[in-house]
Amino acid sequence: MAMTSKGDIREFLSSRRAKITPDQAGIKSYGERRVPGLRRNEVAQLAGVSVEYYTRMERGNLAGVSDSVLESLARALRLDEAERAHLFDLARGAETAGRRRHPVGAEIVRPSVQRTLDAIGTPAYVRNGRRDILAANGLAEVLYSPLFDDPRRPVNVARFVFLHPGAFDFFPDRPTITRDTVAALRSEAGRNPYDHGLSELVGELSTRSEEFRTLWAKHDVHFHTTGAKAISHPLVGELDLTFEAMEIAADPGLTIVTYSAEPGSRSEEGLSLLATLAATDAAERAAVSDPTRSTS
């Protein structure tokens, strides 16, 4: 079953149309308007297509729509980079609807990638588009210890954010985290509409979290590649970190995420303390696995 449908296309386009005022679009408006944002005929005019053709697209039929028309539509709706990419993903999904698709491949983190994570001096992990953490270095495991305390594997950030009560304390700016998480999952659903694991995750979160259902219905999308993240860690307190997300070219769909703190800041001191704890944990695990190994 695909994650996207004609309904998703319809709701995405209509929600973007509703966000643009006539003034923003440079359209003179007369009298009372019964709909928020632009009318269909106004979008059609801005995109340079007939009202009938745009109506067909907004009803969920993007099959056969050319890239040039999609570009014109993106400009008319003032889509940002993530929204434009999502529109093209939805169109590609419409083209392949009903055809046999290859399943999403197994997501195995290669040993060399794990060694790279272990060599990085800051918290770092590998995730997929579903926000499963597939591999991490010791410092990332200590930083995200409340997530890794859950015995379920792989650890999933979205499941923690929406279903774990500890997320309210762990993320001081949880409303931003929830919006960004859902927007990232929406983008992933457009890219990989036949990802069964993603479909199951969205179904679980929709069933168990009204907050998730509300945000999912907004059809917002977002690229989550860099930014600031505040964490209230149970051991070292408040941490203000910067994250960078870098796709692994050799492993499509997998991304390395790293965290760092401003030099000389209290957050850097907190990460240093966590690094000491991570090193201690690693030494203790090594001693357990090899009792003859000295830890002195």
C-alpha positions as CSV (number, residue, x, y, z in Angstrom):
1,M,0.0,0.0,0.0
2,A,1.4,3.4,-0.9
3,M,1.8,6.2,1.7
4,T,0.6,8.8,-0.7
5,S,-2.7,9.0,-2.6
6,K,-4.9,11.3,-4.6
7,G,-6.2,12.6,-1.3
8,D,-2.7,13.5,-0.2
9,I,-2.0,15.4,-3.4
10,R,-5.4,17.2,-3.1
11,E,-4.8,18.2,0.5
12,F,-1.2,19.3,-0.1
13,L,-2.1,21.6,-3.0
14,S,-5.2,23.0,-1.4
15,S,-3.4,23.7,1.9
16,R,-0.6,25.5,0.0
17,R,-3.2,27.5,-1.9
18,A,-4.9,28.5,1.3
19,K,-1.7,30.0,2.7
20,I,-1.2,32.6,0.0
21,T,-3.2,35.9,0.1
22,P,-4.2,37.7,-3.1
23,D,-1.9,40.6,-2.0
24,Q,1.1,38.3,-1.7
25,A,0.3,36.9,-5.2
26,G,-0.1,40.4,-6.6
27,I,-3.8,39.8,-7.4
28,K,-6.4,42.5,-6.9
29,S,-9.2,41.2,-4.7
30,Y,-12.8,42.6,-4.9
31,G,-15.6,41.9,-2.5
32,E,-15.9,39.2,0.2
33,R,-13.9,36.0,-0.4
34,R,-15.5,32.7,0.7
35,V,-12.2,30.7,0.8
36,P,-8.9,31.4,2.5
37,G,-6.0,32.2,0.3
38,L,-6.2,32.0,-3.5
39,R,-9.0,30.6,-5.6
40,R,-8.4,27.8,-8.1
41,N,-8.8,30.1,-11.1
42,E,-6.2,32.4,-9.6
43,V,-3.6,29.7,-9.1
44,A,-4.3,28.5,-12.7
45,Q,-3.8,32.0,-14.0
46,L,-0.5,32.4,-12.1
47,A,0.7,29.0,-13.2
48,G,-0.3,29.6,-16.9
49,V,-2.6,26.7,-17.2
50,S,-6.4,26.4,-17.7
51,V,-8.7,26.3,-14.7
52,E,-9.8,22.8,-15.8
53,Y,-6.2,21.5,-15.9
54,Y,-5.3,23.0,-12.4
55,T,-8.6,21.6,-11.0
56,R,-7.6,18.1,-12.3
57,M,-4.2,18.4,-10.6
58,E,-5.7,19.6,-7.3
59,R,-8.1,16.7,-7.4
60,G,-5.1,14.4,-7.1
61,N,-4.3,13.6,-10.8
62,L,-0.6,14.5,-11.3
63,A,0.1,11.7,-13.7
64,G,1.5,13.0,-17.0
65,V,2.1,16.5,-15.7
66,S,5.3,17.9,-17.2
67,D,8.2,19.2,-15.1
68,S,7.7,22.6,-16.6
69,V,4.1,22.8,-15.4
70,L,5.1,21.5,-12.0
71,E,7.8,24.3,-11.9
72,S,5.1,26.9,-12.8
73,L,2.8,25.5,-10.2
74,A,5.6,25.6,-7.6
75,R,6.2,29.3,-8.4
76,A,2.5,30.1,-8.3
77,L,2.1,28.5,-4.9
78,R,5.3,30.1,-3.7
79,L,6.6,26.7,-2.5
80,D,9.9,26.6,-0.7
81,E,12.7,24.1,-1.5
82,A,11.2,21.3,0.6
83,E,7.7,21.8,-0.7
84,R,8.8,21.9,-4.3
85,A,10.7,18.7,-3.9
86,H,7.6,17.1,-2.2
87,L,5.4,18.2,-5.2
88,F,7.8,16.5,-7.6
89,D,7.8,13.4,-5.4
90,L,4.0,13.3,-5.4
91,A,4.0,13.6,-9.2
92,R,6.5,10.7,-9.5
93,G,4.3,8.6,-7.1
94,A,1.3,9.3,-9.3
95,E,3.2,8.1,-12.4
96,T,4.1,4.8,-10.7
97,A,0.7,4.2,-9.0
98,G,-0.5,0.7,-9.5
99,R,2.8,-0.6,-10.9
100,R,4.8,-3.2,-9.1
101,R,7.5,-1.6,-7.0
102,H,10.7,-3.0,-5.6
103,P,10.6,-3.0,-1.8
104,V,12.8,-0.7,0.2
105,G,16.2,-2.4,0.6
106,A,17.6,-3.6,3.8
107,E,19.2,-0.8,5.7
108,I,22.5,-2.2,7.1
109,V,25.2,0.1,8.4
110,R,28.5,-1.0,7.0
111,P,31.4,-1.7,9.4
112,S,33.4,1.1,7.9
113,V,30.6,3.6,8.6
114,Q,30.4,2.4,12.3
115,R,34.2,2.9,12.5
116,T,33.7,6.4,11.2
117,L,31.1,7.1,13.9
118,D,33.4,5.8,16.6
119,A,36.2,8.1,15.3
120,I,34.1,11.2,15.5
121,G,34.7,13.1,18.7
122,T,31.1,14.4,19.0
123,P,27.8,12.6,19.3
124,A,27.0,10.9,15.9
125,Y,24.5,8.4,14.6
126,V,23.1,7.0,11.4
127,R,19.4,7.2,10.7
128,N,17.1,6.4,7.9
129,G,14.2,8.5,6.6
130,R,11.8,6.9,9.1
131,R,14.0,8.4,11.9
132,D,15.2,4.9,13.0
133,I,18.7,5.2,14.6
134,L,20.5,2.3,13.0
135,A,24.0,2.9,14.5
136,A,25.6,5.3,16.9
137,N,28.8,6.0,18.7
138,G,29.1,5.8,22.4
139,L,28.7,9.5,23.0
140,A,25.4,9.6,21.0
141,E,24.1,6.7,23.0
142,V,24.8,8.5,26.3
143,L,23.4,11.8,24.9
144,Y,20.2,10.1,23.8
145,S,20.2,7.7,26.8
146,P,16.4,8.0,27.4
147,L,15.8,6.8,23.8
148,F,18.2,3.9,24.1
149,D,16.7,2.9,27.4
150,D,13.8,1.6,25.3
151,P,14.5,-2.1,24.5
152,R,12.7,-1.9,21.2
153,R,15.1,-1.8,18.3
154,P,15.8,0.1,16.2
155,V,15.4,3.2,18.3
156,N,13.0,5.6,16.6
157,V,13.1,9.3,17.3
158,A,9.5,9.9,16.2
159,R,8.1,7.2,18.4
160,F,10.0,8.7,21.4
161,V,8.9,12.2,20.7
162,F,5.2,11.4,20.5
163,L,4.7,8.4,22.7
164,H,7.3,8.6,25.5
165,P,6.4,10.8,28.4
166,G,10.0,11.5,29.0
167,A,10.2,13.5,25.7
168,F,8.4,16.4,27.4
169,D,11.4,16.9,29.8
170,F,14.1,15.8,27.4
171,F,13.2,18.4,24.7
172,P,12.6,21.8,26.2
173,D,11.3,23.1,22.8
174,R,9.2,20.0,22.1
175,P,6.6,21.8,19.9
176,T,9.3,22.6,17.4
177,I,10.6,19.1,17.6
178,T,7.2,17.6,16.9
179,R,6.5,19.9,13.9
180,D,9.9,19.2,12.4
181,T,9.6,15.4,12.9
182,V,6.2,15.2,11.3
183,A,7.3,17.4,8.4
184,A,10.4,15.2,7.8
185,L,8.2,12.1,7.8
186,R,5.8,13.7,5.3
187,S,8.8,14.5,3.0
188,E,10.0,10.9,3.4
189,A,6.5,9.6,2.6
190,G,6.6,11.5,-0.7
191,R,10.0,10.2,-1.6
192,N,9.2,6.6,-0.7
193,P,5.5,6.0,-0.8
194,Y,5.9,2.2,-0.8
195,D,8.0,2.0,2.3
196,H,6.0,-0.5,4.4
197,G,8.0,0.3,7.6
198,L,7.1,4.0,7.3
199,S,3.4,3.2,6.7
200,E,3.4,1.1,9.8
201,L,5.1,3.8,11.8
202,V,2.6,6.5,10.7
203,G,-0.3,4.2,11.4
204,E,1.0,3.5,14.9
205,L,1.6,7.1,15.7
206,S,-1.7,8.2,14.2
207,T,-3.5,5.6,16.3
208,R,-1.8,6.5,19.5
209,S,-1.2,10.2,19.3
210,E,-3.9,12.9,18.6
211,E,-1.1,15.4,18.4
212,F,0.6,13.4,15.6
213,R,-2.7,13.1,13.7
214,T,-3.3,16.8,13.9
215,L,0.2,17.7,12.6
216,W,0.2,15.0,9.9
217,A,-3.1,16.4,8.5
218,K,-1.3,19.8,7.9
219,H,0.8,18.3,5.1
220,D,3.8,20.4,6.0
221,V,7.2,19.2,4.7
222,H,10.7,20.2,5.8
223,F,14.4,19.4,5.1
224,H,16.0,18.6,8.4
225,T,19.7,19.1,7.6
226,T,21.1,21.6,10.0
227,G,20.0,23.7,12.9
228,A,19.9,24.1,16.7
229,K,18.6,21.6,19.2
230,A,18.1,22.1,22.9
231,I,18.3,19.0,25.2
232,S,17.7,18.8,28.9
233,H,19.8,15.8,29.8
234,P,19.1,13.9,33.0
235,L,22.8,13.9,33.9
236,V,24.3,17.1,32.8
237,G,21.4,19.5,32.4
238,E,20.7,21.9,29.6
239,L,22.6,21.5,26.4
240,D,22.4,23.9,23.4
241,L,23.7,22.0,20.4
242,T,24.0,22.4,16.7
243,F,23.3,19.4,14.4
244,E,24.4,18.6,10.9
245,A,22.8,15.9,8.8
246,M,24.9,14.5,5.9
247,E,23.6,11.9,3.5
248,I,25.9,8.9,2.9
249,A,26.4,8.8,-0.9
250,A,27.2,5.1,-1.0
251,D,24.1,4.2,1.1
252,P,21.1,6.0,-0.4
253,G,18.5,6.7,2.3
254,L,21.0,6.7,5.2
255,T,22.2,9.9,6.9
256,I,24.9,10.7,9.4
257,V,23.8,13.2,12.1
258,T,26.4,14.9,14.3
259,Y,26.0,17.3,17.3
260,S,28.4,19.9,18.5
261,A,28.5,22.8,21.0
262,E,30.0,26.2,21.0
263,P,33.7,26.1,22.1
264,G,34.1,27.2,25.7
265,S,30.4,27.0,26.4
266,R,28.7,25.2,29.3
267,S,27.2,22.9,26.7
268,E,30.7,21.9,25.5
269,E,31.6,21.1,29.2
270,G,28.4,19.0,29.4
271,L,29.4,17.1,26.2
272,S,32.9,16.5,27.7
273,L,31.4,15.0,30.8
274,L,29.2,12.8,28.7
275,A,32.2,11.7,26.7
276,T,33.9,10.6,30.0
277,L,30.8,8.6,30.9
278,A,30.7,7.1,27.4
279,A,34.4,6.1,27.7
280,T,33.8,4.5,31.1
281,D,30.8,2.6,29.8
282,A,32.8,1.3,26.9
283,A,35.6,0.2,29.2
284,E,33.2,-1.6,31.5
285,R,31.6,-3.4,28.5
286,A,35.0,-4.4,27.3
287,A,36.0,-5.8,30.7
288,V,32.8,-7.9,30.8
289,S,33.3,-9.3,27.3
290,D,37.0,-10.0,28.0
291,P,37.6,-10.6,31.8
292,T,41.4,-11.0,31.2
293,R,41.6,-7.5,29.8
294,S,43.0,-4.9,32.2
295,T,41.0,-1.8,32.7
296,S,43.6,0.0,34.8
